[in-house]
Amino acid sequence: MSEAKANLTERYHVEVLDPDEDDGTMPNTVQKLRDQVIGHKIVKAERGAARYKSPYFGFEDRGAGLILTLDNGKRVILAETNDCCAFTELESFFLNVENVDHVITGVGTTDGFTRWHIYADFGDILSLDVDWSAGNPFYYGYGFDIAVIEDGDNA
């Protein structure tokens, strides 16, 4: 994967991949996560799958991945994707309990979107090791499938 440009606009350099490697899916996925978690605290982080009430299709199942419970009761699901030869999966995550009581100020990535950092001014709160591939670019889907369960919208 290509090197990140030296453009520091937050705690981590903003990564830019070659257009033949990524069509913008990975930066868009990071932005979707930012939109949900910035300004909140993580109450719980756990591996799992979730079932939630969709406004369009009744109840939907999300695949395996990471479920973040925030201080406002919202659960943010980062579901793994697997579509033929394209995929995104969570290999591991580390919750830094010393920093968990701090409000999230950003989400950044390093190493070609294989290490994700959810951070506060004080440092990383949560780090994710992610494996991903666009497969046969860009015919198949990849990137985390992010869903949000509002407090009380559980199955």
ABEGO torsion letter per residue (X at the ends): XBBBBBBBABABBBBBBBAAABAGAAAAAAAAAAAAABGBBBABBBBEBBBBBBAAAEBBBBBBEBBBBBAAGBBBBBBBBBBEABBBBBABBBBBAAAAABBBABBBBBGGGABBBBBBAAEBABBBBBBBBAEBOBABBBEBBBBBBBBGABX
